[in-house]
Amino acid sequence: MDARPNSPEARDISYHMHGYTNARKHEEAGPLVIEKGDGIYVEDLAGNRYIEAMAGLWSVAVGFSEKRLVDAAVRQMSKLPYYHDFGSKSHSPLIDLAEKLVQMAPVPMSKAYFTNSGSEANDTAMKMIWYRSNAIGQPARKKIISRNRGYHGVTIAAASLTGLPNNHTSFDLPIANVLHTSTPHHWREALPGESEAEFSSRLADDLEKLILAEGPETIAAFFGEPIMGAGGVIVPPAGYWEKIQAVLSKYDILLVADEVICGFGRTGEMFGSQTFGIRPDIMVLSKQISSSYLPISALLINEKMFEPIADESNRIGTFGHGFTGGGHPVAAAVAFENLKLIEERDLVGNARTVGAHMQKRLRKLASHPLVGEVRGVGLIAAVELVGDKANKTPWETAGALGGLVNGFMQQNGVISRNMGDALAFCPPLIITEPQVDQMIDALERSLEAAVKQVGPQS
């Protein structure tokens, strides 16, 4: 870190409070200041170049500095820099994007509703679900079920859906009416000798027991990511989504697919719902919708959702919810162009073929003494590190080994992210096989550096 009093690093420490950061440690270590981006690479103030193995925050599908997205923003900024959708107002980029999203959906959807982030979108989904319950004369149906280790955002309601302790501790969360059920992580949570199918059946039973204990007439919806992202890139076991959906259907409980990370090609299909046979009533979209060049998110809702909400808005006189920047014309124009690029360049196909190469290379690390599990689909994966392979236990404290290897990765020119001891990989969808090799070669060097510090493990 540049410690000069007026350096960008020192000014950052003085004036900027960071998200997902230990504020006291940040005062000591300071930031890595990223100045440029190009393709899959970013560059810091000192001119060091890194593979951005997390696509920013799971999100820069088309890579950094894509000129067509810059041009789309400039054109729209020059024509109509801002407008809204309150009171039956609209604008062309919003209409184009809404039509595109509804037509792209893997199951029939009725309408798109626009927000600014995944957190806002999940908050909005909860409000819509409660509104609908009142509209259909079932006011007791207000409880929402999500999963331990699931991630749905950080606003008050979305953070309550999130099933991670650091998103609840000292925030007085979760709020009432939000329940959590089991994590579908077979490697970590299966019983001895339990097959994936048996594990999936047990988790479906856990869900049904929770519903019955709470009262089926009080449960409105279930929220789930096709693949759990920030909870550790947890890939569901065989049969999981089929069995979960059967329980939800039995009790007429709505299903919300949080596609914020999986959507728009990450799994090698356009949506994670296609990869795992999910048939949602609501889809939550963000991140890769615009490659995060500008903030925008969306909900897709089906007729089962829309019709009662529309009737209730007519009874009351309005649907009393909305955001100043929801469906912002510049963000919508960029998102529309981004989706065109994903289709024109077959980035979904690239995620499938190059993703297969990434998964194959990562799985060759399974025998490494510090690697407990390698998991993933398409261009999203995690390598979970352990101190003791046989017992699946951490080195020293949980997260210490993940943080150590992640630090070595950065020294080796790759920006990853450790979620505890799980190192995540979610590169831009434009990545090539040689670039994947460069990324994983850096991971191998980082693991060997860690072995020298940690020592051989059992």
Salt bridges, closest charged atoms under 4 A:
ASP2 OD2 - ARG4 NH2 2.46
ASP12 OD2 - HIS16 ND1 2.86
ASP12 OD1 - HIS18 NE2 2.66
ASP12 OD1 - HIS26 NE2 2.79
GLU27 OE1 - ARG24 NH1 3.12
GLU66 OE1 - ARG345 NH1 2.82
ASP71 OD2 - LYS67 NZ 2.79
GLU194 OE2 - ARG202 NE 2.87
GLU208 OE2 - LYS250 NZ 2.76
GLU214 OE1 - LYS143 NZ 2.67
ASP252 OD1 - LYS304 NZ 2.94
ASP258 OD2 - HIS152 ND1 2.77
GLU312 OE2 - ARG315 NH2 2.79
GLU337 OE2 - ARG68 NE 2.79
GLU337 OE1 - LYS340 NZ 3.48
GLU343 OE1 - LYS100 NZ 2.62
GLU344 OE1 - ARG68 NH1 2.84
GLU373 OE1 - HIS185 NE2 2.86
GLU373 OE1 - ARG375 NH1 2.57
GLU384 OE2 - ARG188 NH2 2.80
GLU384 OE1 - ARG375 NH2 2.67
GLU433 OE1 - HIS357 ND1 3.94
ASP437 OD1 - HIS357 NE2 2.71
ASP437 OD1 - ARG361 NH1 3.14
ASP441 OD1 - ARG361 NH2 3.10
GLU444 OE2 - ARG361 NH2 3.17
GLU448 OE2 - HIS368 NE2 2.80
